[in-house]
Amino acid sequence: MEVVRNCSLKKFNTFNVDEKAKVLVEIDKVGDLFTFLSKENQKDKMLVLGGGSNILFTKSYEGIIISLKNKGIELIDEDENNVLVEVSSGESWNDFVLWAVENNFGGVENLSLIPGNVGAAPIQNIGAYGVELKDIFHSCKGIMIDSLNEFELTKEECEFNYRSSIFKSTYKNKTIITSVKLILTKSKHNFNIEYKGLKENLLGKELTIKKISDQVIRIRKSKLPDPKSYGNCGSFFKNPIVNISKHEYLLNKFPDIPFFKIDNNNYKISAAWLIDQCNFKNKKVKDVGVYSNQPLVIINHGNAKGKDILHFANEIKGTVYGNFEIELEEEVLIL
Ligand SMILES: Cc1cc2nc3c(=O)[nH]c(=O)nc-3n(C[C@H](O)[C@H](O)[C@H](O)COP(=O)(O)OP(=O)(O)OC[C@H]3O[C@@H](n4cnc5c(N)ncnc54)[C@H](O)[C@@H]3O)c2cc1C
């Protein structure tokens, strides 16, 4: 366990903004987490930090940041079709996916190369290329910050939804997830290549978990900026969901608007398209701009401050609302 006071957060967030934390504690064992939390008088606010790939710091954090680094991947059950694995929160999500691919365990290959740690994956029910965490999720273990009681929550109890879960509502800032259990498949035939970029490249070919993972990685590398080169948090906004009457209104006014039907009453609209239509594609203000290949990604070209990024994001939000009467909602946590 290492405690650093007045700690620079620059290397702890993928926007690469240089704010400070009053205290940052790096913890690599769950036992040390209990020791730390029980000694702490808990007057200070607390934030659990994974890879910092979904957080925008706009000011110093006047509290305690817990950076959880516990490691381990354990195969805890197995039958002829599936394996149940328990993965510690401090594992890198992509290292875990690569482990699954190497062992020929299916289910997470579409989620290759998503930055961040395993412990954060349930928070927003990470998703990509037609798969969400909830599709393979079994349960997660953790600690309630106030009482220090341990918990284990099932998939149903986590209330997963599009980029959300109970950890963003009832349990917001109340829990520390210490491990996640996932059910992976041994099947060699149960693939999801419905997503356009995957179908185009893989349809008709003999599929393997590795081929799908490799293709996802190729597409992601061509579309998304590497935070090491350009600070970013992936999609800044969620794709907005509108009801049928709003959808009909939009379709009448903007016949090209891309959408995805969720059910008979709800439609998901492409936030990237909305932003693109507002001419933000090549816009740059000081060190902040949108990524040329993907307008949903806001990037730090160098030394942008968190406040500059937030200001730019708010400008996008206001313009989209002005043109489409759609309120974009941030996917990124703003602090
Ligand atoms: C280039 C790029 C591409 C991306 N692509 C995708 C994508 O395709 N799909 C997608 O869903 N996301 C994507 N993201 C967003 C991000 O990678 C995910 O949200 C990821 O799960 C965040 O993990 P993290 O460890 O960095 O979390 P952090 O940013 O550190 O934290 C995010 C939230 O989780 C909480 N948290 C973190 N760990 C714990 C824990 N152990 N217990 C309790 N709370 C915790 C934090 O307090 C915070 O509220 C992308 C980001 C980048 C930079």
The ligand as a Tripos MOL2 file, in Angstrom:
@<TRIPOS>MOLECULE
LIG
   53    58     1     0     0
SMALL
NO_CHARGES

@<TRIPOS>ATOM
      1 C1         -9.8900    5.0230  -26.4180 C.3       1 LIG1
      2 C2        -11.0530    4.6030  -25.5300 C.ar      1 LIG1
      3 C3        -12.0040    3.7510  -26.0210 C.ar      1 LIG1
      4 C4        -13.0910    3.3320  -25.2210 C.ar      1 LIG1
      5 N1        -14.0010    2.4790  -25.7310 N.ar      1 LIG1
      6 C5        -15.0250    2.0390  -24.9710 C.ar      1 LIG1
      7 C6        -15.9820    1.1180  -25.4990 C.ar      1 LIG1
      8 O1        -15.8740    0.6550  -26.6300 O.2       1 LIG1
      9 N2        -17.0090    0.7320  -24.6910 N.ar      1 LIG1
     10 C7        -17.1360    1.1910  -23.4220 C.ar      1 LIG1
     11 O2        -18.0920    0.7850  -22.7440 O.2       1 LIG1
     12 N3        -16.2530    2.0610  -22.8890 N.ar      1 LIG1
     13 C8        -15.2070    2.4980  -23.6280 C.ar      1 LIG1
     14 N4        -14.3000    3.3900  -23.1140 N.ar      1 LIG1
     15 C9        -14.5170    3.9100  -21.7520 C.3       1 LIG1
     16 C10       -13.7190    3.1460  -20.6460 C.3       1 LIG1
     17 O3        -12.6600    2.4220  -21.2060 O.3       1 LIG1
     18 C11       -14.6180    2.1830  -19.8610 C.3       1 LIG1
     19 O4        -15.6930    2.8920  -19.2770 O.3       1 LIG1
     20 C12       -13.8410    1.4730  -18.7410 C.3       1 LIG1
     21 O5        -14.6240    0.4710  -18.1560 O.3       1 LIG1
     22 C13       -13.3490    2.4260  -17.6560 C.3       1 LIG1
     23 O6        -12.4450    1.7010  -16.8710 O.3       1 LIG1
     24 P1        -11.4260    2.4270  -15.9020 P.3       1 LIG1
     25 O7        -10.7630    1.3770  -15.0900 O.co2     1 LIG1
     26 O8        -10.5200    3.3140  -16.6710 O.co2     1 LIG1
     27 O9        -12.4220    3.2540  -15.0110 O.3       1 LIG1
     28 P2        -12.2220    4.7120  -14.3810 P.3       1 LIG1
     29 O10       -12.2590    5.7310  -15.4720 O.co2     1 LIG1
     30 O11       -11.0360    4.7190  -13.4920 O.co2     1 LIG1
     31 O12       -13.5490    4.8320  -13.5270 O.3       1 LIG1
     32 C14       -14.8060    4.8960  -14.1470 C.3       1 LIG1
     33 C15       -15.9030    4.8180  -13.0710 C.3       1 LIG1
     34 O13       -15.8490    3.5550  -12.4400 O.3       1 LIG1
     35 C16       -15.6450    3.7050  -11.0210 C.3       1 LIG1
     36 N5        -14.8040    2.5820  -10.6100 N.ar      1 LIG1
     37 C17       -13.6390    2.1910  -11.1760 C.ar      1 LIG1
     38 N6        -13.1820    1.0680  -10.5700 N.ar      1 LIG1
     39 C18       -14.0780    0.7700   -9.5970 C.ar      1 LIG1
     40 C19       -14.1660   -0.2700   -8.6230 C.ar      1 LIG1
     41 N7        -13.2410   -1.2250   -8.5250 N.pl3     1 LIG1
     42 N8        -15.2270   -0.2590   -7.7720 N.ar      1 LIG1
     43 C20       -16.1830    0.7090   -7.8550 C.ar      1 LIG1
     44 N9        -16.1550    1.7030   -8.7590 N.ar      1 LIG1
     45 C21       -15.1130    1.7340   -9.6120 C.ar      1 LIG1
     46 C22       -14.9940    5.0550  -10.8640 C.3       1 LIG1
     47 O14       -15.1860    5.5860   -9.5570 O.3       1 LIG1
     48 C23       -15.7380    5.8350  -11.9530 C.3       1 LIG1
     49 O15       -17.0130    6.1920  -11.4910 O.3       1 LIG1
     50 C24       -13.2040    3.8100  -23.8770 C.ar      1 LIG1
     51 C25       -12.2120    4.6810  -23.3780 C.ar      1 LIG1
     52 C26       -11.1400    5.0590  -24.1780 C.ar      1 LIG1
     53 C27       -10.0780    5.9560  -23.6210 C.3       1 LIG1
@<TRIPOS>BOND
     1     1     2 1
     2     2     3 ar
     3     2    52 ar
     4     3     4 ar
     5     4     5 ar
     6     4    50 ar
     7     5     6 ar
     8     6     7 ar
     9     6    13 1
    10     7     8 2
    11     7     9 ar
    12     9    10 ar
    13    10    11 2
    14    10    12 ar
    15    12    13 ar
    16    13    14 ar
    17    14    15 1
    18    14    50 ar
    19    15    16 1
    20    16    17 1
    21    16    18 1
    22    18    19 1
    23    18    20 1
    24    20    21 1
    25    20    22 1
    26    22    23 1
    27    23    24 1
    28    24    25 2
    29    24    26 1
    30    24    27 1
    31    27    28 1
    32    28    29 2
    33    28    30 1
    34    28    31 1
    35    31    32 1
    36    32    33 1
    37    33    34 1
    38    33    48 1
    39    34    35 1
    40    35    36 1
    41    35    46 1
    42    36    37 ar
    43    36    45 ar
    44    37    38 ar
    45    38    39 ar
    46    39    40 ar
    47    39    45 ar
    48    40    41 1
    49    40    42 ar
    50    42    43 ar
    51    43    44 ar
    52    44    45 ar
    53    46    47 1
    54    46    48 1
    55    48    49 1
    56    50    51 ar
    57    51    52 ar
    58    52    53 1
@<TRIPOS>SUBSTRUCTURE
     1 LIG1         1 GROUP 0 **** ****
